[in-house]
Amino acid sequence: MAQGLKVAVVGATGMVGAEMLRVLEQRDFPVAKLVPVASARSAGKTVTFKGVAHTVIEIVPEVFEGVDLALFSAGGGTSREWSPIAASKGALVVDNSSAFRSDPDCPLVVPEVNAAAAANRPKGIIANPNCSTIQMVVALKPLHDEGRLKRVVVATYQAISGSGATAVAAFEAQERATARGGEVDKTKLSGQLSRNLLMHWTVDAETGYQEEELKMVSETRKIFGDPDIAVSPTAVRVPVITAHSEAVTVETHKPITAARARELLSQAEGVVVVDDFVNGIYPQPIDAAGKDPVYVGRIRADVGNPGGIQMWVVSDNLRKGAALNAVQIAEKVLLK
């Protein structure tokens, strides 16, 4: 195990960046020196790590000198510009944006699913998948190993924190306005999310799918190394602050019973089965927020497709869906 590493967190003042700091501290990652980095707008602010205040510095090439690990969560534009610079200076880069997910020279890694892929990183950059993909593939992994995935139909119920702190603040303002019967500002969320649902990701005009949905298709195939897996996604934003939920229907080449699926999931790394639906027990986002596992419940035979499985998958999108997964990747690569 490394005795002490110099770690840069790019986007340290954002929601995911702040979660990365918490995860590093909670998992006792061997940080000898922390370098919190952000844009010029946020430079000079402070973040706290292990009880010590650290001043955030502006991103420039020099900040990556001697850095062993650079965790990026500052958007695709920043990642495309600065991740190669950090890697060129010898840092392992784990990028949370979508910038490198489709790059064949950048592995797309979920440690419970395809940790070995992290070893082949020609550019020195490992991509963190999209939050909704991460929790889904963790739950799919044992079923894939048992029967090989043929088709996945998924509807996501995604928390507003996936859009960042500004979106959370806008949603909370909508909630206050709704409660008092006032006018709701719809501009910042592209609609009213309070007491409502939205589908407001970038739309691909040719297919009618949202960018968020298409990510789940390409990322699932890349992570499992199987371009023939059929993925049919629908992404929905719901009035929940933290933790994404997903209704997942699975068809495998080898049929799987519900009992066998429950057994496999109960033994799977990173999964906690919460499944007593008859007595009203199933995963809920309010219980998953702030927690590390991917929670799976409502594991049942697909009544419309014998041999298939349906399940309900819930996980904290800021932790396993972003910060935790990134740190776990670093642990697999650097802490041997």
Secondary structure, 3 states (H helix, E strand, C coil): CCCCEEEEEECCCCHHHHHHHHHHHHCCCCEEEEEEEECCCCCCCEEEECCEEEECEECCHHHHCCCCEEEECCCHHHHHHHHHHHHHCCCEEEECCCCCCCCCCCCECCHHHHHHHHHCCCCCEEECCCHHHHHHHHHHHHHHHHHCEEEEEEEEEECHHHHCHHHHHHHHHHHHHHHCCCCCCCCCCCCCCCCCCECCCCECCCCCCEHHHHHHHHHHHHHHCCCCCEEEEEEEECCCCCCEEEEEEEEECCCCCHHHHHHHHHCCCCEEECCEHHHCECCCHHHHCCCCCEEEEEEEECCCCCCCEEEEEEECCCHHHHHHHHHHHHHHHHCC
